[in-house]
Amino acid sequence: ETVLEVDGKQWYQRRVRGNPICNSVHYTSKKYHLRTGTKVTWKEGDNAWVYGKSTVDFTKVYLPITTGLWNPRPGYKLKNPIGKTTYSTLPKATKACMKNSSCNGVHYIKKTKKYQICKGKKPIKTTGYIAYPRKYPCDGNCSASKKSKVVTIDMKYCFTVTSIEISNKHKCCSKNSGKVVVKVGKNTCSTVTMKGKTSALLVDCASGATGQKITMTFANIGDINIDEAKLVVSGSDTC
C-alpha cells in the first residue's frame, strides 16, 4: 500500500515497513521524519501521512488555530465570502474570522492559493477548495442535563475552558446551599458555593481545564435548576 504520493515514494514505503515502531511520516522544514504517532495535528506548511490509513474521515478532524476550532474539509467550500480581502495563511484568515461576528468559517482557493472568510456554515462539495468551518461548543447552543447530583454540559468538541457563566432558575426563598465541584473532562476547573436562590454564577477555571464535557457535582443539589451556560473557550486537540 502506498504511503507517500511523492517522488521516491517506494523508498519511503520500504523505510516505513522496515521499521516496526514507525506508524507515520512527517514532512516539516523541507525534511521527512519517521514518527511513532498516528494523531494528525495542524501546522502551516507541514504534511503528514499515517501508515495503513487509506482514507481520513475529515468530518472528525478538528484543528485548534487562533483560539478557535476548525474542521478541514478538502473538496468543499463555504457560501457567502465576506468582502474581497484575501489572506495568505490560514492563521491570518482564522484571526480575521474570529474578529468578525458574521464569520462562521474560512475556505482556501487552490487556484489563487489564498484564503477567504465566509458567512456560510455548511460545507458545499466543490473541487479546488478546502473549507474550514468553525466549530462552536455545543454547536452554539449549550444546555445542561441533570442526573442525581451531577449536571453535565456536553460541548461535543475539545475545548479549554477559561470561564463559565451559569444561569439558574432560582427560587426566591430557597435555603439550598452547598459546594459545587466544576470539572472540564477529568480536570478540575474550580470549586464554588452555589445557593438555590442564586440566579447566576461566574466561574473562572484553573489553567488546563480541557475536555469535551463540563460536569458540576453538587453536595446538595436540592432545587438547583441550571438552564443556561455561557462559555469562554479556546479550541484544543489534547482530548
C-alpha positions in Angstrom: 0.0 0.0 0.0 1.4 3.4 -1.0 2.4 5.6 1.9 3.6 8.7 0.2 2.4 10.0 -3.2 5.6 12.0 -3.9 8.9 11.4 -5.7 10.7 8.5 -4.2 7.6 7.0 -2.8 8.8 3.4 -3.0 11.8 4.3 -0.9 9.7 5.8 1.8 7.3 2.9 1.7 10.2 0.4 2.3 11.6 2.6 5.1 8.2 2.7 7.0 7.6 -1.0 6.5 11.1 -1.9 7.6 10.7 -0.1 11.0 8.4 -2.0 13.3 7.7 1.1 15.5 7.1 3.6 12.7 3.4 4.5 12.2 3.7 7.7 10.2 5.8 10.1 8.2 6.0 13.9 8.9 7.3 16.5 6.4 8.5 19.7 8.1 11.3 22.2 7.3 11.9 20.6 3.9 12.7 17.2 5.5 10.8 13.9 6.1 10.8 12.3 9.6 9.6 8.9 10.7 7.1 9.0 13.6 5.5 6.6 16.0 2.4 8.7 16.4 -0.9 8.4 14.4 -2.7 11.6 15.6 -2.8 14.3 13.0 -2.5 17.9 14.1 -2.1 21.1 12.1 1.0 23.3 11.3 1.2 25.7 8.4 3.3 24.2 5.5 3.7 20.7 7.1 2.3 17.4 5.7 1.7 14.0 7.4 1.0 10.5 6.2 -0.3 7.8 8.5 0.7 4.2 7.7 -2.2 1.8 6.9 -4.7 4.6 6.6 -6.0 4.7 3.0 -8.6 7.4 3.9 -9.2 10.0 6.6 -12.7 10.9 7.8 -12.3 14.7 7.8 -15.7 15.2 9.4 -13.9 14.1 12.6 -10.7 16.2 12.2 -10.5 19.4 14.2 -7.7 22.0 14.2 -7.1 24.5 17.1 -6.0 27.7 15.4 -6.2 31.3 16.8 -8.2 30.1 19.8 -10.9 28.8 17.5 -11.6 25.2 16.5 -11.8 24.4 12.7 -12.9 21.4 10.7 -10.8 21.0 7.5 -12.9 19.7 4.5 -10.9 19.2 1.3 -13.0 19.4 -1.8 -15.6 21.7 -0.1 -16.2 25.5 0.0 -18.3 27.8 2.1 -21.0 30.2 0.9 -21.1 34.0 1.1 -17.5 35.2 1.3 -17.2 38.4 3.4 -15.7 41.2 1.4 -12.9 40.9 -1.2 -10.0 40.7 1.2 -7.9 37.5 0.9 -5.3 36.1 3.3 -2.0 34.3 2.6 -2.1 31.9 5.5 -4.7 30.0 7.5 -3.8 31.7 10.8 -4.3 35.1 9.3 -7.6 34.1 7.9 -8.9 32.5 11.1 -7.8 35.5 13.1 -9.8 37.8 10.8 -12.8 35.4 11.1 -12.6 35.4 14.9 -12.9 39.2 14.9 -15.9 39.3 12.5 -19.2 38.4 14.2 -20.7 37.4 10.8 -17.9 34.9 10.1 -18.5 31.2 10.5 -15.5 29.8 8.7 -12.9 30.2 6.0 -12.0 28.5 2.8 -8.9 28.1 0.7 -8.9 28.6 -3.0 -6.3 26.3 -4.6 -6.1 28.3 -7.9 -5.1 31.6 -6.2 -3.5 30.0 -3.1 -5.5 32.4 -0.9 -8.0 32.2 2.0 -11.3 34.0 2.3 -13.5 34.4 5.4 -17.2 33.4 4.9 -20.6 33.7 6.5 -21.6 30.2 5.4 -21.6 27.4 8.0 -22.3 24.3 5.9 -19.5 23.0 3.6 -20.6 22.6 -0.1 -18.8 20.0 -2.2 -16.7 21.9 -4.8 -13.4 21.0 -6.4 -10.5 23.3 -6.0 -11.3 24.4 -2.4 -10.7 23.4 1.2 -13.4 24.6 3.7 -12.6 25.2 7.3 -16.0 25.7 9.1 -15.6 26.9 12.7 -16.9 24.6 15.4 -18.6 26.0 18.5 -19.2 24.5 21.9 -22.5 22.5 21.8 -22.8 23.7 18.2 -23.7 27.1 19.5 -26.5 26.1 21.9 -25.3 24.8 25.3 -27.8 23.2 27.6 -27.4 21.2 30.9 -28.7 17.8 31.8 -29.1 16.7 35.4 -28.7 13.2 36.8 -28.7 12.7 40.6 -26.3 15.4 41.9 -24.4 15.9 38.7 -25.2 18.5 36.0 -23.5 17.9 32.6 -22.9 20.1 29.6 -21.7 18.3 26.5 -19.6 20.7 24.4 -19.3 17.9 21.7 -15.8 19.0 20.8 -12.5 19.5 22.6 -12.0 22.9 24.3 -10.0 24.6 27.0 -12.5 26.5 29.2 -11.5 29.8 30.7 -14.7 30.7 32.4 -18.3 29.5 32.7 -21.3 31.7 33.4 -24.1 29.6 34.9 -27.8 30.7 34.9 -30.1 29.1 37.4 -33.9 29.1 37.6 -33.8 30.1 41.2 -36.4 30.2 43.8 -36.6 33.5 45.8 -36.7 31.9 49.2 -34.7 28.7 48.7 -32.4 27.7 51.6 -30.5 25.3 49.5 -26.7 25.8 49.6 -23.5 23.8 49.1 -20.2 23.2 47.4 -20.1 22.6 43.7 -17.1 20.9 42.1 -16.8 22.0 38.4 -14.7 19.8 36.1 -13.9 20.0 32.4 -13.2 16.5 31.3 -11.1 15.0 34.1 -9.6 18.3 35.0 -10.9 20.4 37.9 -12.0 23.9 36.8 -13.0 25.2 40.3 -14.9 24.5 43.5 -17.5 27.1 44.3 -20.5 27.6 46.5 -24.0 27.9 45.0 -27.3 28.6 46.6 -30.8 27.7 45.3 -31.7 31.4 45.1 -28.5 32.2 43.1 -29.7 33.4 39.7 -26.3 33.5 38.0 -22.7 32.5 38.9 -19.4 33.2 37.1 -16.8 30.5 37.5 -13.2 31.2 36.4 -11.4 28.0 35.6 -7.9 26.9 36.6 -5.4 26.5 33.7 -5.5 23.2 31.9 -9.3 22.8 32.2 -9.7 21.0 28.9 -12.2 18.4 27.7 -15.4 17.7 25.8 -17.8 17.7 28.8 -18.3 20.0 31.7 -19.6 18.4 34.9 -20.9 20.2 38.1 -21.2 17.9 41.1 -23.3 19.4 43.8 -23.0 18.5 47.5 -26.7 19.5 47.8 -28.5 19.9 44.5 -31.9 20.5 46.0 -33.9 22.9 43.9 -30.9 23.9 41.7 -32.0 24.1 38.1 -29.3 25.1 35.6 -31.0 26.3 32.4 -28.1 28.0 30.5 -24.3 28.2 30.4 -22.2 30.8 28.6 -18.6 29.7 28.0 -15.3 31.4 27.2 -13.2 28.8 25.5 -10.3 28.1 23.1 -10.0 25.1 20.8 -7.8 22.2 21.7 -6.5 19.0 20.3 -5.5 17.4 23.6 -8.7 15.5 24.5 
